[in-house]
Amino acid sequence: MDNCIFCKIANGEIPTNKVYEDEVVIAFLDMSQVTKGHTLLVPKKHIQDIFGYSSNDAGAVFKRIPLVANALKDAFPDMQGLNILNNNGEMAYQSIFHSHVHLIPRYNGENDGFGLKWEPAQEGTYADEDLKHIANTINQQIEG
């Protein structure tokens, strides 16, 4: 894609703080550095979001995540955890429409500058019958 910043980074047209690179992905520090070591893992092939992956592309890209995750863990002994995020679509806060995975090291408990808001549905919102229907609806799409 001509105007895709991640394609330009992958092609070496824009400099970056590269962490890792091979024939499939490039990993580099996110310019925003939500926490120290915040890294993006980006496929070199332009794939807009998770919905554009073939199973082969997904396997090739996602199998590299543990490599970078373990490098972060080894590089920063004070790291206490790691969030791995992949936003898909504008509603899910995707701002660059080239698939990428955020690896965000976590430090100092809840005071490291990053947070997630996760509010489970109120108890009783989904009855057992509703959950079975939801699961069956998804399963039908998988099995065809």
Contact map, one row per residue, 1 for C-alpha under 8 A:
111100100000000000000000000000000000000000000100000000000000000000000000000000000000000000000000000000000000000000000000000000000000000000000000
111100110000000000000000000000000000000000000000000000000000000000000000000000000000000000000000000000000000000000000000000000000000000000000000
111110010000000000000000000000000000000000000000000000000000000000000000000000000000000000000000000000000000000000000000000000000000000000000000
111111110000000000000000000000000000000000000000000000000000000000000000000000000000000000000000110000000000000000000000000000000000000000000000
001111111000010000000000000000000000000000000000000000000000000000000000000000000000000000000001000000000000000000000000000000000000000000000000
000111111100000000000000000000000000000001010000000000000000000000000000000000000000000000000000010000000000000000000000000000000000000000000000
110111111110000000000000000000000000000000011100000000000000000000000000000000000000000000000000010000000000000000000000000000000000000000000000
011111111111110000000000000000000000000000000000000000000000000000000000000000000000000000000000000000000000000000000000000000000000000000000000
000011111111111100000000000000000000000000000000000000000000000000000000000000000000000000000000000000000000000000000000000000000000000000000000
000001111111100000000000110000000000000000010000000000000000000000000000000000000000000000000000000000000000000000000000000000000000000000000000
000000111111110000000000000000000000000000010000000000000000000000000000000000000000000000000000000000000000000000000000000000000000000000000000
000000011111111000000000000000000000000000000000000000000000000000000000000000000000000000000000000000000000000000000000000000000000000000000000
000000011111111000000000000000000000000000000000000000000000000000000000000000000000000000000000000000000000000000000000000000000000000000000000
000010011011111100000000000000000000000000000000000000000000000000000000000000000000000000000000000000000000000000000000000000000000000000000000
000000001001111110000000000000000000000000000000000000000000000000000000000000000000000000000000000000000000000000000000000000000000000000000000
000000001000011111000000000110000000000000000000000000000000000000000000000000000000000000000000000000000000000000000000000000000000000000000000
000000000000001111100000000110000000000000000000000000000000000000000000000000000000000000000000000000000000000000000000000000000000000000000000
000000000000000111111000011110000000000000000000000000000000000000000000000000000000000000000000000000000000000000000000000000000000000000000000
000000000000000011111000011110000000001000000000000000000000000000000000000000000000000000000000000000000000000000000000000000000000000000000000
000000000000000001111100011100000000000000000000000000000000000000010000000000000000000000000000000000000000000000000000000000000000000000000000
000000000000000001111111111000000000000000000000000000000000000000000000000000000000000000000000000000000000000000000000000000000000000000000000
000000000000000000011111110000000000000000000000000000000000000000000000000000000000000000000000000000000000000000000000000000000000000000000000
000000000000000000001111100000000000000000010000000000000000000000000000000000000000000000000000000000000000000000000000000000000000000000000000
000000000000000000001111110000000000000000111000000000000001100000000000000000000000000000000000000000000000000000000000000000000000000000000000
000000000100000000001111111000000000000011110000000000000000100000000000000000000000000000000000000000000000000000000000000000000000000000000000
000000000100000001111101111100000000000011110000000000000000000000000000000000000000000000000000000000000000000000000000000000000000000000000000
000000000000000001111000111110000000001111000000000000000000000000010000000000000000000000000000000000000000000000000000000000000000000000000000
000000000000000111110000011111000000001110000000000000000000000000000000000000000000000000000000000000000000000000000000000000000000000000000000
000000000000000111100000001111101000111100000000000000000000000000000000000000000000000000000000000000000000000000000000000000000000000000000000
000000000000000000000000000111111000011100000000000000000000000000000000000000000000000000000000000000000000000000000000000000000000000000000000
000000000000000000000000000011111000000000000000000000000000000000000000000000000000000000000000000000000000000000000000000000000000000000000000
000000000000000000000000000001111100000000000000000000000000000000000000000000000000000000000000000000000000000000000000000000000000000000000000
000000000000000000000000000011111111111000000000000000000000000000000000000000000000000000000000000000000000000000000000000000000000000000000000
000000000000000000000000000000011111010000000000000000000000000000000000000000000000000000000000000000010000000011000000000000000000000000000000
000000000000000000000000000000001111110000000000000000000000000000000000000000000000000000000000000000011110000111000000000000000000000000000000
000000000000000000000000000000001111110000000000000000000000000000000000000000000000000000000000000000001000000000000000000000000000000000000000
000000000000000000000000000010001011111000000000000000000000000000000001000000000000000000000000000000011000000000000000000000000000000000000000
000000000000000000000000000011001111111100000000000000000000000000000000000000000000000000000000000001111000000000000000000000000000000000000000
000000000000000000100000001111001000111110000000000000000000000000000000000000000000000000000000000001110000000000000000000000000000000000000000
000000000000000000000000001111000000011111000000000000000000000000000000000000000000000000000000000111100000000000000000000000000000000000000000
000000000000000000000000111100000000001111100000000000000000000010000000000000000000000000000000000111100000000000000000000000000000000000000000
000001000000000000000000111000000000000111110000000000000000100000000000000000000000000000000000011110000000000000000000000000000000000000000000
000000000000000000000001110000000000000011111110000000000000100000000000000000000000000000000000001100000000000000000000000000000000000000000000
000001100110000000000011110000000000000001111100000000000000000000000000000000000000000000000000000000000000000000000000000000000000000000000000
000000100000000000000001000000000000000000111110000000000000000000000000000000000000000000000000000000000000000000000000000000000000000000000000
100000100000000000000000000000000000000000111111000000000000000000000000000000000000000000000000011000000000000000000000000000000000000000000000
000000000000000000000000000000000000000000101111110110000000000000000000000000000000000000000000011000000000000000000000000000000000000000000000
000000000000000000000000000000000000000000000111111100000000000000000000000000000000000000000000111000000000000000000000000000000000000000000000
000000000000000000000000000000000000000000000011111110000000000000000000000000000000001110000000111100000000000000000000000000000000000000000000
000000000000000000000000000000000000000000000011111110000000000000000000000000000000000100000000001000000000000000000000000000000000000000000000
000000000000000000000000000000000000000000000001111110000000000000000000000000000000000000000000000000000000000000000000000000000000000000000000
000000000000000000000000000000000000000000000011111111000000000000000000000000000000000000000000000000000000000000000000000000000000000000000000
000000000000000000000000000000000000000000000010111111111100000000000000000000000000000000000000000000000000000000000000000000000000000000000000
000000000000000000000000000000000000000000000000000111111100000000000000000000000000000000000000000000000000000000000000000000000000000000000000
000000000000000000000000000000000000000000000000000011111110000000000000000000000000000000000000000000000000000000000000000000000000000000000000
000000000000000000000000000000000000000000000000000011111111000000000000000000000000000000000000000000000000000000000000000000000000000000000000
000000000000000000000000000000000000000000000000000011111111100000000000000000000000000000000000000000000000000000000000000000000000000000000000
000000000000000000000000000000000000000000000000000011111111110000000000000000000000000000000000000000000000000000000000000000000000000000000000
000000000000000000000000000000000000000000000000000000111111111000000000000000000000000000000000000000000000000000000000000000000000000000000000
000000000000000000000001000000000000000000000000000000011111111100000000000000000000000000000000000000000000000000000000000000000000000000000000
000000000000000000000001100000000000000001100000000000001111111110000000000000000000000000000000000000000000000000000000000000000000000000000000
000000000000000000000000000000000000000000000000000000000111111110000000000000000000000000000000000000000000000000000000000000000000000000000000
000000000000000000000000000000000000000000000000000000000011111111000000000000000000000000000000000000000000000000000000000000000000000000000000
000000000000000000000000000000000000000000000000000000000001111111110000000000000000000000000000000000000000000000000000000000000000000000000000
000000000000000000000000000000000000000010000000000000000000111111111000000000000000000000000000000000000000000000000000000000000000000000000000
000000000000000000000000000000000000000000000000000000000000001111111100000000000000000000000000000000000000000000000000000000000000000000000000
000000000000000000000000000000000000000000000000000000000000000111111110000000000000000000000000000000000000000000000000000000000000000000000000
000000000000000000010000001000000000000000000000000000000000000111111111000000000000000000000000000000000000000000000000000000000000000000000000
000000000000000000000000000000000000000000000000000000000000000011111111100000000100000000000000000000100000000000000000000000000000000000000000
000000000000000000000000000000000000000000000000000000000000000001111111110000000000000000000000000000000000000000000000000000000000000000000000
000000000000000000000000000000000000000000000000000000000000000000111111111000000000000000000000000000000000000000000000000000000000000000000000
000000000000000000000000000000000000100000000000000000000000000000011111111100000000000000000000000000001000000000000000000000000000000000000000
000000000000000000000000000000000000000000000000000000000000000000001111111110100000000000000000000000000000000000000000000000000000000000000000
000000000000000000000000000000000000000000000000000000000000000000000111111110000000000000000000000000000000000000000000000000000000000000000000
000000000000000000000000000000000000000000000000000000000000000000000011111110000000000000000000000000000000000000000000000000000000000000000000
000000000000000000000000000000000000000000000000000000000000000000000001111111100000000000000000000000000000000000000000000000000000000000000000
000000000000000000000000000000000000000000000000000000000000000000000000111111100000000000000000000000000000000000000000000000000000000000000000
000000000000000000000000000000000000000000000000000000000000000000000000000111110000000000000000000000000010000000000000000000000000000000000000
000000000000000000000000000000000000000000000000000000000000000000000000100111111100000000000000000000001110000000000000000000000000000000000000
000000000000000000000000000000000000000000000000000000000000000000000000000001111100000000000000000000001111100000000000000000000000000000000000
000000000000000000000000000000000000000000000000000000000000000000000000000000111110000000000000000000001110000000000000000000000000000000000000
000000000000000000000000000000000000000000000000000000000000000000001000000000111111000000000000000000111100000000000000000000000000000000000000
000000000000000000000000000000000000000000000000000000000000000000000000000000001111100000000000000001111100000000000000000000000000000000000000
000000000000000000000000000000000000000000000000000000000000000000000000000000000111110000000000000011110000000000000000000000000000000000000000
000000000000000000000000000000000000000000000000000000000000000000000000000000000011111000000000000011100000000000000000000000000000000000000000
000000000000000000000000000000000000000000000000000000000000000000000000000000000001111100000000001111000000000000000000000000000000000000000000
000000000000000000000000000000000000000000000000100000000000000000000000000000000000111110011100000110000000000000000000000000000000000000000000
000000000000000000000000000000000000000000000000110000000000000000000000000000000000011111111100001000000000000000000000000000000000000000000000
000000000000000000000000000000000000000000000000100000000000000000000000000000000000001111111100100000000000000000000000000000000000000000000000
000000000000000000000000000000000000000000000000000000000000000000000000000000000000000111111110000000000000000000000000000000000000000000000000
000000000000000000000000000000000000000000000000000000000000000000000000000000000000000111111100000000000000000000000000000000000000000000000000
000000000000000000000000000000000000000000000000000000000000000000000000000000000000001111111100000000000000000000000000000000000000000000000000
000000000000000000000000000000000000000000000000000000000000000000000000000000000000001111111110000000000000000000000000000000000000000000000000
000000000000000000000000000000000000000000000000000000000000000000000000000000000000001111111111100000000000000000000000000000000000000000000000
000000000000000000000000000000000000000000000000000000000000000000000000000000000000000001001111100000000000000000000000000000000000000000000000
000010000000000000000000000000000000000000000000000000000000000000000000000000000000000000000111111000000000000000000000000000000000000000000000
000100000000000000000000000000000000000000000001100000000000000000000000000000000000000010000111111000000000000000000000000000000000000000000000
000101100000000000000000000000000000000001000111100000000000000000000000000000000000000000000001111100000000000000000000000000000000000000000000
000000000000000000000000000000000000000001100111110000000000000000000000000000000000010100000001111110000000000000000000000000000000000000000000
000000000000000000000000000000000000000111100000100000000000000000000000000000000000011000000000011111000000000000000000000000000000000000000000
000000000000000000000000000000000000000111000000000000000000000000000000000000000001111000000000001111100000000000000000000000000000000000000000
000000000000000000000000000000000000011110000000000000000000000000000000000000000011110000000000000111110000000000000000000000000000000000000000
000000000000000000000000000000000000011110000000000000000000000000001000000000000111100000000000000011111000000000000000000000000000000000000000
000000000000000000000000000000000110111000000000000000000000000000000000000000000111000000000000000001111100000000000000000000000000000000000000
000000000000000000000000000000000011110000000000000000000000000000000001000000111110000000000000000000111110000000000000000000000000000000000000
000000000000000000000000000000000010000000000000000000000000000000000000000000111110000000000000000000011111100101000000000000000000000000000000
000000000000000000000000000000000010000000000000000000000000000000000000000001111000000000000000000000001111111100000000000000000000000000000000
000000000000000000000000000000000000000000000000000000000000000000000000000000010000000000000000000000000111111100000000000000000000000000000000
000000000000000000000000000000000000000000000000000000000000000000000000000000010000000000000000000000000111111100000000000000000000000000000000
000000000000000000000000000000000000000000000000000000000000000000000000000000000000000000000000000000000011111111100000000000000000000000000000
000000000000000000000000000000000000000000000000000000000000000000000000000000000000000000000000000000000011111111000000000000000000000000000000
000000000000000000000000000000000010000000000000000000000000000000000000000000000000000000000000000000000111111111000000000000000000000000000000
000000000000000000000000000000000110000000000000000000000000000000000000000000000000000000000000000000000000011111100000000000000000000000000000
000000000000000000000000000000000110000000000000000000000000000000000000000000000000000000000000000000000100011111110000000000000000000000000000
000000000000000000000000000000000000000000000000000000000000000000000000000000000000000000000000000000000000010011111000000000000000000000000000
000000000000000000000000000000000000000000000000000000000000000000000000000000000000000000000000000000000000000001111100000000000000000000000000
000000000000000000000000000000000000000000000000000000000000000000000000000000000000000000000000000000000000000000111110000000000000000000000000
000000000000000000000000000000000000000000000000000000000000000000000000000000000000000000000000000000000000000000011111000000000000000000000000
000000000000000000000000000000000000000000000000000000000000000000000000000000000000000000000000000000000000000000001111100000000000000000000000
000000000000000000000000000000000000000000000000000000000000000000000000000000000000000000000000000000000000000000000111110000000000000000000000
000000000000000000000000000000000000000000000000000000000000000000000000000000000000000000000000000000000000000000000011111010000000000000000000
000000000000000000000000000000000000000000000000000000000000000000000000000000000000000000000000000000000000000000000001111110000000000000000000
000000000000000000000000000000000000000000000000000000000000000000000000000000000000000000000000000000000000000000000000111111000000000000000000
000000000000000000000000000000000000000000000000000000000000000000000000000000000000000000000000000000000000000000000000011111100000000000000000
000000000000000000000000000000000000000000000000000000000000000000000000000000000000000000000000000000000000000000000000111111100000000000000000
000000000000000000000000000000000000000000000000000000000000000000000000000000000000000000000000000000000000000000000000001111111110000000000000
000000000000000000000000000000000000000000000000000000000000000000000000000000000000000000000000000000000000000000000000000111111110000000000000
000000000000000000000000000000000000000000000000000000000000000000000000000000000000000000000000000000000000000000000000000001111111000000000000
000000000000000000000000000000000000000000000000000000000000000000000000000000000000000000000000000000000000000000000000000001111111100000000000
000000000000000000000000000000000000000000000000000000000000000000000000000000000000000000000000000000000000000000000000000001111111110000000000
000000000000000000000000000000000000000000000000000000000000000000000000000000000000000000000000000000000000000000000000000001111111111000000000
000000000000000000000000000000000000000000000000000000000000000000000000000000000000000000000000000000000000000000000000000000011111111100000000
000000000000000000000000000000000000000000000000000000000000000000000000000000000000000000000000000000000000000000000000000000001111111110000000
000000000000000000000000000000000000000000000000000000000000000000000000000000000000000000000000000000000000000000000000000000000111111111000000
000000000000000000000000000000000000000000000000000000000000000000000000000000000000000000000000000000000000000000000000000000000011111111100000
000000000000000000000000000000000000000000000000000000000000000000000000000000000000000000000000000000000000000000000000000000000001111111110000
000000000000000000000000000000000000000000000000000000000000000000000000000000000000000000000000000000000000000000000000000000000000111111111000
000000000000000000000000000000000000000000000000000000000000000000000000000000000000000000000000000000000000000000000000000000000000011111111100
000000000000000000000000000000000000000000000000000000000000000000000000000000000000000000000000000000000000000000000000000000000000001111111110
000000000000000000000000000000000000000000000000000000000000000000000000000000000000000000000000000000000000000000000000000000000000000111111111
000000000000000000000000000000000000000000000000000000000000000000000000000000000000000000000000000000000000000000000000000000000000000011111111
000000000000000000000000000000000000000000000000000000000000000000000000000000000000000000000000000000000000000000000000000000000000000001111111
000000000000000000000000000000000000000000000000000000000000000000000000000000000000000000000000000000000000000000000000000000000000000000111111
000000000000000000000000000000000000000000000000000000000000000000000000000000000000000000000000000000000000000000000000000000000000000000011111
